[in-house]
């Protein structure tokens, strides 16, 4: 079983990918994981991607896709994968289809997590982490019980990601709508597309995704 899970930044796809991994025994294949694996193994592709990243350059699509292809050949991927972060564009979607076809595989589900932009902005700009233990919080949805004190370890030091700003979020959303959202129609025409309301609780989103998978298994 192979699944593409996509949605705007902050929609919760990483959390849902982990839940799917646990439920169905799938491999969570994210672009970040692919890069880390290739670089750790010091493959030619991994070393090339590292050189580019160290120069502050983007890793080209074809290099990412070649790494994805290599990852799919690993024995643990035989049971199936959850694609997270790829495809991001129609070009990548077409290339992934060719890669899978060449390995006698195919996609079974493409699920988009839909969520309002204003909610996403609050989710991202409001998040902060305890510097001491790493516990995560959010100004809007999950503040500390006592202001300025970590619930877990009692630390009073917190950190925020430098790129968790309103302007950065808006830019990332613009890129998502321009480059990734067209996948909706692309996969709808192939009869693979389903959407899920990302405003639901984490458990409810997982239930809806599971029901989509179970329903399509028998149709």
N, C-alpha and C positions, 0 to 999 in steps of 0.2 A: 504494500500500500504506500503510495507516494502522494504527498500533500504539499501544495503551495499555500503558505499562510502569509497574507500581506495586509498592510494597513498603514496609516500615517504614523510618524514617530510619536511614541508615547501611548499608542492604542492598547498596549498590553500583549502584543503577539509573542514576545519572549516568554512571558508567564504561561500563555496558552500552549506554546510549543513544548514547554517542559511538562505540562500536564498530559499532553498527547503522548509524549515520549514515555511517561510512566504508565499510562493506561494501555498503550498498544505495543510497547517495546520497540518503538521506532528510533531512528537516529536523528537528532536535531542538527541539521546541516545549515549553519549560518555562514555568511561570508567571512565573518570574524574568525570562526572556528577553523574554516578551511585555510585561511592565511596563517593562523597560529600553528596549525599542524604542519603545513608545508615548510614554514620557517624553522620549526623545531627539528624537523627531519633533515633540514639543510639540503633540500632538493634544489635543482637548478631553478625551478619556478619560484620556490620559496625565497631563495637568495636574491633573485631578480626583483621580486615584489618588495623585499626588505630594502634593497638599494633605492627603489623608487620612493618608498614611504619615508625613508631617512632624508630624502631631498625635498620632502613635502609635496610630492607629486601623487596623483591618483594612480591606482593600479588599473591598467586598461581592462576593458570588458573581456577581451579574448584571453588574457592571462588568468583572470578570475574563473572564466568558464572552463579553461583547461584544467585548473585545479579542482573544480567541481567534478569534472569528468573523472579525474584520477581518484577522487574521494569515493565516487560511486562504485569504483572497482574494489574497494576494501570489503572483505568478507562480512563485516558487521552491518554493512548497508544492504545486504541481500533481503532482509526482512522489510525494508522500506525506509523512506526518509521524509522529514519535514523540512521543506525548503523555506528558509527565513532570511530575507535580504537579497535573494536572487530567485526569480528574475525581478529586476527593477524597471525594465524597459521592454518595449515590444521586441527590440533587437535581441535582448537576452532571452526573452520567452521563446522566440523562434529558434535560437541557438540551443536552448535547453531541450526543446522538443527533438531536435536532430540528435543531440547527445543521447537522450533516453532511447530514442528509436534505434540507434546504433547498438545499444546494449540490450535490445529486446525488452525495454521497459516503457512505461507510460505514466502520465499523471492520472490520478483517480479523483482528486478533489482539489479545488481552488477556492479558498475561503478568505474573504475580506472582512476585517473587523472595522466597522463603521463607527465614527465618533465625531461629535461636534468640535469644531476648531477651538471655540472658547474654552471648552472643558480640557482639551489637550494642552492649551497654553497654561492653564492653572496647574495641570498635572506636572508639566515640565518645569515651569519657572518656580513652582512652589516646593520642589523637592530639595531636601538637604540630608546630610548624613552625619552621624556621630563620628568625630575624629578618633575617639577612643576605641569603640567596638564595631563600628561600621553599620549600626542600626539605621534603617532608612525612615525618613519622616516626610511630611508634606504640610506646608503652611495652611492649605485649604482643606485637605481630606484626612490628614493624619498628623496633627500637631503633637508635640510632647505633652504628657499629662500635666506636668508642671513646667511653665514657660522657662525655656533656657536650660533645662536639665534633662539628660537622656534617661528614658524610662528603664533602660537595660543596665547601664553601668554607672549612671550618675554623673557622667562627664558634662562639663559646661562648654566644651569646644565642639563646634560643628563646621562642616565644609559644604560648599556648593560647587557644582561644576561650572567652570568659566563660561561654557557655551550654553548654559541654561538661562538664556535671556529672551525677552519677548521678541526682539528683532531676529535673533537666531532661529527661534521657533517659527516665526513667520516665513523666513527664507527657506527653511526645511520643508514647510508645508507647501510653499510655492513650487519647489522642486518635485514634491510628491505628486501634486495635481498635474503638473506638466509632463512628468516622465513616467510615473508609475500608475496613476489612476486609469490611463487608457487600457491597462490590462483587464479592467472590468469587462469591457465590451469584447475584447479579444477572446477571453475565456468563456464569456457568455455564449458567443457564437459556436464554441466547441462543446457546449452543454456541460461544462465543468464548474461554472461559477455559482457560488452561494455567498450570501452575506450574513453577518451577525451583528447585532446591536452591541457595541462596545460600552454603552452606558450602563449595562447590566452589571451586577456584582460578578466578581471573578468566577465564582462557582456556577452562576447562571449562564455566563458566556460559555464555559466549558460544557455544560449540559446541552446547550443548543448545538455546539459544534459536534458533540458526540451523537446527538440525534440525527444530524445531517449525515454523518458518516454511516450510522447504522441503517438509516432509511435507504440511502443510495446503494448500500451493499446488496439489497434484495430487490432492486428495481432494474 
